[in-house]
């Protein structure tokens, strides 16, 4: 089985640089929300063994101009981005945040095209929920409905280079 331990690390590093710039310029407050860890035991000298808990929070909380944004960072190494890469607990959190009048987004790096996308949850959710409802019943998803092509991503999302807040403002 192939490890996914470092999947998306470069994308996360790039987002860290973007977020540091936002903070330095006073454009936003960005909080990285790492997955919760369970300490398994001490190995001495202030170090410990730990494991990640199964359901962590979304990746980022952002506050800009009074607008609270919840962001989940995802990366697609394939031409099509599999909807299964966004888990039910993540989708539910994005929905609940939006229900509280916050903005929910997926920040997607599409590696094959070297492009970056904002997928607003209000646009992505119907597609994701339709796919999830089908597969949660044990049914096979219709051909092409379990993933998004670059064309689908273009239709749902907003392209950005290095400033997703600016892209959101222009929307």
C-alpha positions, -999 to 999 in steps of 0.1 A, spaced: 0 0 0 13 34 -9 17 60 19 -1 93 16 19 108 45 35 136 24 6 141 -1 0 178 -5 30 190 15 43 213 -12 9 227 -16 6 233 21 41 250 20 29 273 -7 -3 282 12 19 289 43 38 315 23 6 330 10 -8 331 45 24 347 59 21 374 33 -16 380 42 -7 383 79 24 406 72 3 429 50 -26 430 75 -50 415 50 -61 385 71 -56 365 102 -50 329 93 -50 300 117 -37 266 106 -57 239 123 -36 208 125 -53 175 131 -57 166 168 -31 141 181 -34 115 208 -2 111 229 7 74 232 37 77 256 68 96 264 101 87 248 120 111 270 136 146 268 103 163 260 95 140 231 66 116 228 50 90 205 16 101 191 -9 93 164 -34 115 146 -70 113 156 -93 102 128 -114 133 122 -95 166 124 -108 201 118 -106 218 84 -72 230 74 -75 268 78 -97 294 95 -92 328 79 -107 362 89 -105 390 64 -125 422 64 -148 407 90 -155 377 67 -149 343 84 -136 317 59 -131 280 65 -107 264 39 -99 228 32 -67 224 12 -66 196 -14 -43 185 -42 -49 165 -73 -20 146 -87 -42 131 -114 -60 148 -143 -93 143 -125 -98 152 -88 -116 124 -69 -145 136 -48 -136 109 -23 -106 130 -13 -130 152 5 -143 132 35 -178 134 50 -166 150 83 -149 177 62 -180 183 40 -202 185 71 -180 211 87 -179 232 55 -217 231 54 -221 239 91 -197 269 87 -217 281 58 -249 277 77 -235 301 103 -229 327 75 -192 320 71 -176 313 37 -165 277 30 -140 269 3 -117 242 -10 -83 254 -21 -73 229 -48 -39 226 -64 -44 208 -98 -9 194 -103 -12 182 -139 -22 217 -151 -1 235 -125 -31 256 -116 -47 267 -83 -85 269 -77 -110 281 -52 -139 258 -51 -167 276 -33 -186 251 -12 -219 265 -22 -210 254 -58 -192 222 -50 -216 209 -24 -244 197 -46 -220 177 -68 -202 163 -38 -235 154 -20 -249 137 -50 -218 116 -54 -217 108 -17 -254 98 -14 -250 74 -43 -219 57 -29 -231 57 7 -260 35 -5 -234 10 -19 -243 20 -54 -218 27 -82 -215 63 -92 -224 72 -128 -194 74 -151 -176 106 -146 -195 117 -115 -170 105 -89 -144 130 -99 -140 164 -115 -121 171 -147 -102 203 -152 -132 215 -172 -155 208 -143 -132 226 -119 -132 256 -142 -170 256 -142 -173 254 -105 -142 273 -93 -122 304 -94 -87 304 -107 -60 321 -87 -22 324 -89 -9 337 -56 -38 356 -41 -70 337 -34 -85 365 -13 -83 388 -43 -100 362 -65 -128 358 -38 -133 396 -37 -136 398 -75 -163 371 -75 
